[in-house]
Amino acid sequence: MNVLVTVDNSPESKTAVSLLQSIQLPANSSLFLLHVIEPKRWAEGIEGKSMIHLRSILSSAKSKEVDKAWQYINKAAESVRKPKLKVIPLVRDGIPGGEILSAIDKYRIDLVVLGTRGRTGLKRFLMGSVSEWVLTEAPCSVLIVRKKAGSVMKKSKSLDILIGNDGSSDGKAAIEFVRQLHFPPSSHVTVCHVLEQQDALQTEVSARLGVTGSSNLKELDDEIRQIREQEGNALLNAGIRRLKRRGLTVEKVLAHGHPADHMLTMAQKKKFDLLVVGSRGITGLRRFFLGSVSHKLAQHAPCSVLVVRQPRGSKRVKGKK
């Protein structure tokens, strides 16, 4: 597995590194640590300088900033080194979002990890944060780390993880992605499947079958609900079997309502450390207008969120043994 982590001197970045330290990646994984120097950083303090000396001043300022960045990122690399893990530090200068996406393509990244400044909801979205940009455009899985998840985290701390599985190929991919990772001992996983209201579907079914009368409609409604609940439980049980093979403690939750709303409520009440959900592969403006479950969780969740996205061109997950 190739993992890219954005690293700077912010509390959010330190939280991302802390969370990674608590998770063991698959053997022989490569961990890329990326620090991006924005042009405004090394150009600060040059106002009022003579044009004659401007070039040398800029060159010197940039050189100092680059040296400082390498010192910091090499220190970060030492803190995350583990057996059978290749750590590659990278320093780039440019626009953070663009440099992150460029590195994802260049190094064929499977998972990108980045911190967010803690703002949630529409305000953060409209302000165009780096995390929002990467989540929308990255072709790989994205782990957005919020400070709360690692504020008191130690390497040995167990994690409470909530996985949303809607039965789609991407939902199954979320289960498989979690199976690849080794979480701290005593970590607990809850797999959730939420049955959305299907009033329109049931009305259409009733019309096609010619069902009339309130008692008949209620009977049909109950029958459809039972079938959907049976299918939901079968889906949850299959996911639990997959995860238990990794030695994880797992429980299931079958609920009714809106998937994103229900998972957000659970995250608030039960204080989960990490939410995991599959992405349906929607990108760009289409994602904004459709308002996907994964995007809503990434915007509003009080904890870290892992959005699992299957690489472009890959075969769809079928839940192989």
N, C-alpha and C positions, 0 to 999 in steps of 0.2 A: 504494500500500500504506500502510495506517495502522498504525504501530508504537507501542506503549506501553512505556516503560522505567521501572522503579521506581528512584528515585535517593535515596540518603542518603549519609552520610559513612562507611559501612562499607567494609572492603576488598572484600567481595563485590560491592557495588554498583559500586565503581570498576573491578572486573574486568569486569562486564557492560558498562560504558561503553567500556572498552578493546576488548572483542571487537567491539562495534558499530562502533567507529572503523575496524576492519580490514575491515569488510564494506560494500560499496556497495549501498544500497537502490535499487530501481527509480526512474527519473526521476519527479519530482513527487510523491514519497512525503511523508507527514506523520509526523513523529517527536514523540510526546508524552512529555515528561519529567515524571514524577509523584513528588512528595515528600509523604508522609503524616505528619502530626504526630499522634502518639498523645496522648490527653488526659493520660496520666500524665507525659508529658515536660514540659508547661508547668505542671503542677500540683505538680511536685516542689518541696520546700522550704517548703511553706505550713503544715506541722504546727505547732501551738501558736500560730498567729496569731489575733488577735482577730476575732470574727465581724463586728464593725462594719466592719473594714477588709478583710474577706475578698474581697468582690466586686471592689474596686479592685485588690487584690493579684493576683487571678486574671486580671483583664483586662490588667493590665500585663505579667504573666508570659507570657500567651498572645501578646500583641502583640510582645514581644521574640522569642519563639520563631518567630513567623510571619516577622518581618523577617529573622531569621537564615536561615530556610529559603529565602526568596526570593533572598537574596544567594548562597547555595550553589547553588541550582538555575539561576540566571541564569549563573553561572560555568560550570556543567556544560553549559548550552545553547551557550555560545560554543565550547566544546571540540569539539562534535560538528557544528557547522554546516558544510554542504557546498553546492556549487551544486545547484540543483534539488531541494533538500531543505528542507521547511518544518518548523521546530522550534518547538514550542509548550510552554513550561514551565507546570506546574500545581502548586499547593500546596493540599492538603486536610487537614482534621483529622478524625480518626476512627479506626476499626479498619482497619489496612492491607489485610487480605484483602478486606473488604467494599468499601473505597474503590477498590481495583484492579478488582474485578468490576463496580462501578458505572461506572467510567470506560470499561471495555471495551464495555459496552452503549451508553453515551452517545456515544462517539466512533467506534463501529463499527470496533473494532480488529481487525486481521487477525493480528497477532503481538504477544504480550506477552513482555517480557524481564525476568527478575528473577534476582537472585543467591540462592544458598543458603548457609547457614552452614557447609556442609561435612560435617554429620552425614549418615550414610547408613544404609540398612536400616530395620528395624522400629522401632528406637528413635526415629529422626527422624519416622517416620510417626505413631507413637502420641503424640508430643509436639505434633502438630498444627501444623506449620510453615506459614507463609504460602505458600511455594512449593507445598506439598502441597495446600493449599486451592484455590489458583488452578488448578493442574494438573487437579484433579478436576472443578471446576465451570466453568471458562472455556469459552465456546463457540468460541474461536478457537485458533490454534496457540500453543504455549507453548515458550519457550526458557529453560531453567534453566541458568544459568552457574555453574560451579564455579571456585574460585580457581585451581586448577591450570592450567586452560585459558588463563588470561591472566596468570599470575604473571611471565612473562618476555616477554609479548607486546608487539610493536611494530606500528605501523600497517602496515608493509610485510611483516610475517611471514606466510609461507605457512601454510596450514592443512591438516591431514590429517583428512579427513572420511570417516566410515563411514555408509553409508545402508543400512538394512534394507528390503527390498522383498519382501513376502509374496504379491504378485500381486493383492491386493485393491484396491479403489478408493482406499482410504486410503494404501496403499503407493505407488500411482502418483501420488497427490497429493503425497507426500513428494518424489518425483523432480521434479515440476513446481514445487514450492515452491523447491527448491534452484536450479532453472533461473532463477528470478526474481532471485536474488541474485548480486552480482558479488564473488567472493572474490579475495584477493590473488594476484598472479602466482605461478606455480609451485605453487599449491595442488593437492593430490592427493585424488581421490575413489575410494573403494572401495565398490562396490555388492554387497551380500551377500544371498543367498537361501538359507535353511536349510530343508531337507526334514525334516519331523518324521517320527518313526516311525509307521507306519500298520499295526501288527500286527493290530489289530481289524478294520480295513477289509479287509486282505488275507485274513483268515480268513473274513470274510463273502463275499468274492468267490469264494474257493475253494469254499465250501459251495454257493453259487448255481450255480457251474459244474460241481459234482460232481467236483472235483479231489481225488484221494486219493493216498496214497503219498508218502514223503519226497522222492523224486527229482522227482515231478511238482510238488509244492508248492514245491520250491526253484526249479524252472524258472519257475513262475508268479511267484514272488517276484522273481526276476531280471528278468523281463519288465516287471513293474509298476515296479520300480526304474528300469529304463532309460527307460520312458515318462516317469516323473516327472522324471528328470534332464534329458531332452530338453526338457520343458516349462519346467523351471527355467532352463536355459541360454537358451532363446528369450526368456524374461521378462527375464533379465539383459542380453542383447544389445539388446533394445528400449530398456531404460533407459539403457544406455551410449550408444546412438546419440543419444538425447535430450540427454544431458549434454555430449557431445562438440561439439554444435552451439554450446555456450557457450564452447568453447575450453578446457575443463577436461581435465586428464589423468585418465583413468578406467581402473580395472581391476575385474574381477569375481571373486567368490568364491562357489562353490557348495559347500555343506556339508550334513552330516547331523547331526541332533540336535535340541536345543531352541533355538529362535531367540534368546530372551533370554540364555540361558546361553552360547551360542556367541559372540554379539556382545560380551558382557561379557568373555569370555576374550580375544577379539581386541583389545578396547580396552585391556586390561591389558598384553598382550604387545607390541602395536605402537604404543602411546602416542598414540592418536588424540586430536585436539583437540575433535572434535565428533561426536556420534552423532545421526543423523536417522532417525526412524521415524514411520510413520503411526499414528494412533489409530483404533480401530474405533468410536469414538463412545460408549463405555461411560462412564457417569457415576455419581456417588454411591456408595451401598453396593454396588451391583451390581459396580462396578469393583473394590471391595475384595475381594469374595468370588471373583470370577473371576480376579483376578491377571493382568491383561493384560500383554503383552510391553512395551508402552510404559511402563506404570507401574513395572514391575520395573527397566527400564533407568534411568528417572528416579530411582529410589530408590538403585540400587547402582553406577551407572557412575562411574568415577574422573574423568570429564571432563564437559564441558557436553553437554546433551541437548536436541535440538529435537524436540518432539512435534507433528507436523503434523495439524491437525484441520480438516476442511472446515466452513465456516460452516453453521449451521443453515439449512435451506431451500434450500441451493445444489444445483445439479445435480452428480451424481456425476462424477468425473473419468473420461474415456474415453481419455486419451492422445492428444489432438488434435495434429496437426502444427503 
